Amino acid sequence: MKALVSGGAGFIGSNLCQELAKRGNHVLILDDLSTGKKENIESLIGEKVDFVQGSVVDLPLLQELFHKIDTVFHLAAISSVPKSLQDPLATHQVNLTGTLNVLLAVRDNRVRKVIYASSSSVYGDSPVLPKIEDMLPDPQSPYAVTKLAGEYYCQVFGQVYDMSAVCLRYFNVYGPKQDSNSPYATVAPNFTSKLLEDKPPVIFGDGEQTRDLIFVEDVVAANILATESDVSGIFNIGTGKRITINELSQLIRNVMEKDIKPVHMEPRPGDVKHSLADITKAKKELGWEPKIDLEEGLRRYIKWYKATS
């Protein structure tokens, strides 16, 4: 397979590129390095893996790169709710205009399949759990709006232009290569980095909000199964299990053997209170299910973090 991964130097993208290369595929990595890191992919670049620094907002570049590509994994995005609230225009340009550009280049170059990285944030703050793919979306942030609109574009292009598109709604992904230094770092890297510095981790709100955390290796497996399958459509990619932020904080402290209590700050606008995936559809149609439980995944992540800090 000749695959192009947009956002391939980022957290999830670089893990995906690593697995694709390991399986002997030709991989073209496209990333503007605004949040992705060259060091995430440097060891991969070689005979079968190429890197181009560029952006999905550059349609002529996409038209050139997508020539003779079999599958596009579209992960490039500004993937932060707080950042989208601060700068909704930039989020729109990268996440939505960028996605439209990708789909145009996929159509014009007759790419076999596109796998689009969406988000559980499209469900919003509905109290109904678990989240099922046919629920009415209720996005609560500009980021969530762009992800939902990207799904609609994928569906419409699939119908109108006879394209094959799969949208994977990621829940809370964690694992190696996740950036802990960003002010928008998610829970696992945030807690881990603070505790390694013997500082208290920060919990926004009362900590009773719940998350469905999934290890990046399982997310990579879902992407690869999606391109091997003939199906199209939208799929939840989570574990079907949830944990409170307070419980997660305690679990990470246990794994790291740190007895440092967290500090609580005001809730962040746009954050969803509860999240839990129904993964029945992905199991049935993609033949996918997560294999790494939370404690094992955290141990792997913390081991990687310590080794690279």
C-alpha positions in Angstrom: 0.0 0.0 0.0 1.1 3.6 -0.7 -0.3 5.6 2.2 -0.2 9.3 2.9 -0.6 10.4 6.5 -1.5 14.0 7.1 -0.4 15.1 10.6 2.0 12.2 10.5 4.5 13.8 12.8 2.0 14.3 15.5 1.2 12.0 18.4 -1.3 9.6 16.8 0.0 10.1 13.3 3.6 9.2 14.1 2.5 6.0 15.9 0.4 5.1 12.8 3.3 5.8 10.4 5.5 3.6 12.5 3.1 0.6 12.3 2.5 1.2 8.6 6.2 1.2 7.9 6.7 -1.9 10.0 4.2 -3.7 7.8 6.2 -2.8 4.7 4.0 -0.1 3.3 5.3 3.0 1.5 4.4 6.0 3.6 4.4 9.7 2.8 4.2 11.9 5.8 2.7 15.4 5.5 3.0 17.7 8.4 3.5 21.5 8.9 5.3 20.8 12.2 3.1 23.4 14.0 2.4 20.8 16.7 4.0 17.7 15.2 7.6 17.0 15.9 10.3 15.9 13.4 11.9 13.7 16.1 8.7 11.6 16.2 9.4 10.3 12.7 13.2 10.8 12.1 13.9 7.2 12.7 11.3 6.1 10.1 12.4 8.2 7.2 14.2 6.1 4.6 13.7 3.9 1.6 9.9 3.4 2.2 9.0 6.5 4.3 9.2 10.1 3.0 8.5 13.4 4.7 7.1 16.6 3.2 6.7 19.7 5.4 3.5 21.3 4.3 -0.1 22.1 5.2 -3.5 20.7 4.3 -4.6 24.2 3.6 -2.3 24.1 0.5 -4.6 22.5 -2.0 -2.1 22.6 -5.0 0.4 20.7 -2.8 -2.2 18.1 -1.9 -3.1 17.6 -5.5 0.6 16.9 -6.3 1.2 14.6 -3.3 -1.9 12.5 -3.7 -0.9 11.2 -7.1 -0.7 7.4 -7.0 -1.6 7.2 -3.3 -3.8 4.3 -2.3 -5.0 5.4 1.1 -5.1 8.8 2.9 -5.1 8.9 6.7 -6.2 12.4 7.5 -5.2 13.3 11.0 -3.9 16.8 10.5 -5.8 19.2 12.8 -5.6 21.8 15.5 -6.9 19.3 18.1 -7.5 21.4 21.1 -10.8 22.6 22.5 -9.3 25.5 24.5 -7.2 26.6 21.5 -10.3 26.5 19.3 -12.1 28.8 21.7 -9.2 31.2 21.6 -8.8 31.2 17.9 -11.8 29.7 16.1 -10.8 31.0 12.7 -7.4 29.2 12.7 -9.2 26.0 13.8 -11.7 26.4 11.0 -9.1 26.9 8.4 -6.9 23.9 9.3 -9.6 21.5 10.5 -12.4 22.2 8.0 -11.0 23.9 5.0 -8.0 21.5 5.3 -10.4 18.5 5.4 -12.3 19.8 2.3 -9.0 20.2 0.5 -8.0 16.6 1.4 -11.3 15.3 0.1 -11.0 17.3 -3.2 -7.5 15.9 -3.7 -8.7 12.4 -2.9 -11.5 12.7 -5.4 -9.3 14.2 -8.2 -6.6 11.7 -7.8 -9.0 8.7 -7.4 -7.5 7.7 -4.1 -9.0 4.3 -3.0 -9.9 5.3 0.5 -9.7 8.1 3.1 -9.7 7.5 6.9 -10.7 10.7 8.7 -9.8 11.3 12.4 -12.9 12.7 14.1 -13.6 13.1 17.8 -16.0 12.1 20.5 -16.4 15.8 21.2 -19.1 15.9 18.4 -21.5 14.3 20.9 -21.3 17.3 23.2 -22.6 17.1 26.8 -25.6 14.9 26.4 -26.3 12.9 29.6 -27.1 9.8 27.5 -24.4 7.2 27.9 -22.8 5.3 26.2 -22.4 7.4 23.1 -23.8 5.6 20.0 -22.9 6.7 16.4 -26.5 7.5 15.4 -27.1 9.9 18.4 -27.9 13.5 17.5 -24.6 15.4 17.7 -24.4 18.5 20.0 -20.9 20.1 19.6 -19.9 22.5 22.4 -16.8 24.1 20.9 -15.5 25.3 17.6 -13.1 22.3 17.5 -16.1 19.9 17.8 -18.0 21.8 15.1 -15.1 21.4 12.7 -14.9 17.7 13.4 -18.6 17.2 12.9 -18.6 19.2 9.7 -15.6 17.2 8.4 -17.7 14.0 8.9 -20.5 15.5 6.9 -18.1 16.4 4.1 -16.8 12.8 4.1 -20.3 11.4 3.9 -21.4 13.7 1.2 -18.3 13.2 -0.9 -18.7 9.5 -0.4 -22.2 9.6 -1.8 -21.8 12.2 -4.6 -18.4 11.2 -5.9 -18.5 7.5 -5.2 -15.6 7.6 -2.7 -14.9 5.3 0.3 -14.5 7.3 3.5 -14.3 6.1 7.1 -14.7 8.5 10.0 -13.2 7.3 13.3 -14.5 9.1 16.4 -11.6 9.0 18.8 -12.3 9.1 22.5 -9.5 10.1 24.9 -6.3 8.8 23.3 -3.1 8.5 25.3 0.3 6.9 24.9 3.9 7.4 23.7 4.8 10.5 21.8 2.0 12.5 23.4 3.2 16.0 24.1 3.1 16.9 27.8 4.7 20.3 27.4 1.7 21.9 25.6 -0.6 24.1 27.6 -3.4 22.0 26.1 -1.9 18.7 27.1 -4.5 16.1 28.0 -5.0 14.4 31.3 -2.5 11.5 31.2 0.6 13.5 30.0 -0.4 16.4 32.2 -0.5 14.3 35.3 2.6 12.3 34.4 4.8 15.3 33.7 3.7 17.1 36.9 4.3 14.1 39.1 7.8 13.5 37.7 8.6 17.0 38.8 7.1 16.3 42.2 4.4 18.9 41.5 0.7 18.4 42.1 -1.3 17.5 39.0 -4.1 19.9 38.0 -7.7 18.8 37.8 -10.2 21.2 36.2 -13.5 21.1 38.1 -14.4 18.6 40.8 -12.8 15.7 39.1 -16.0 13.7 38.9 -16.1 14.1 35.1 -15.5 10.8 33.4 -13.4 9.8 30.4 -13.1 6.8 28.1 -9.3 6.5 27.7 -7.9 4.4 24.9 -4.2 3.5 24.2 -2.8 4.8 21.0 -1.7 1.3 19.8 -5.4 0.3 19.7 -6.3 3.5 17.8 -3.6 2.6 15.2 -5.1 -0.9 14.8 -8.5 0.6 14.2 -7.1 2.8 11.4 -5.4 -0.1 9.7 -8.5 -2.3 9.9 -10.5 0.6 8.5 -8.4 0.7 5.3 -8.4 -3.1 5.0 -12.2 -3.2 5.3 -14.7 -2.5 2.5 -17.0 -0.5 4.9 -17.6 3.2 5.1 -19.2 5.3 7.7 -18.7 6.5 11.3 -17.2 4.4 14.1 -16.6 5.1 17.8 -13.0 4.3 18.8 -12.9 3.9 22.6 -12.8 1.2 25.2 -16.5 1.1 26.3 -15.2 1.8 29.9 -15.0 5.0 31.8 -13.1 6.4 34.8 -13.4 9.7 36.7 -10.5 12.1 36.6 -10.1 11.7 40.3 -9.8 7.9 39.9 -7.4 8.4 37.0 -5.2 10.7 39.1 -5.1 8.1 41.8 -4.2 5.3 39.3 -1.4 7.3 37.8 0.0 8.2 41.2 -0.2 4.5 42.1 1.7 3.4 39.0 4.3 6.1 39.5 4.5 5.5 43.3 3.9 9.2 44.0 1.8 10.4 46.9 1.2 14.0 45.7 -2.4 15.2 45.9 -3.8 17.0 42.9 -5.0 20.6 43.0 -8.4 21.7 41.6 -9.0 24.7 39.4 -12.1 26.1 37.8 -13.7 24.0 35.0 -12.6 24.8 31.5 -15.3 26.1 29.0 -16.1 23.6 26.3 -15.0 20.6 28.3 -17.5 17.6 28.2 -18.6 16.3 31.5 -19.0 12.6 30.7 -17.7 10.4 27.9 -18.2 6.7 27.2 -18.1 4.9 23.8 -20.4 2.2 22.5 -18.0 0.3 20.3 -20.5 -2.4 19.1 -20.4 -1.1 15.5 -16.6 -1.1 15.3 -16.4 -4.6 16.7 -19.0 -5.9 14.3 -18.1 -4.1 11.0 -14.4 -3.5 11.4 -13.6 -6.5 13.4 -11.8 -4.3 15.9 -11.7 -4.1 19.7 -9.2 -2.6 22.1 -6.6 -5.0 23.6 -4.7 -2.9 26.1 -6.3 -2.1 29.5 -5.9 1.3 31.2 -3.3 0.3 33.8 -1.1 -1.5 31.3 -1.4 1.4 28.8 -0.4 3.9 31.5 2.6 1.8 32.6 3.8 1.7 28.9 3.3 5.5 28.5 5.0 6.3 31.8 7.9 4.1 30.9 8.3 5.8 27.6 8.0 9.2 29.2 10.7 8.5 31.7 13.0 7.1 29.0 12.6 10.2 26.8 12.5 13.0 29.4 
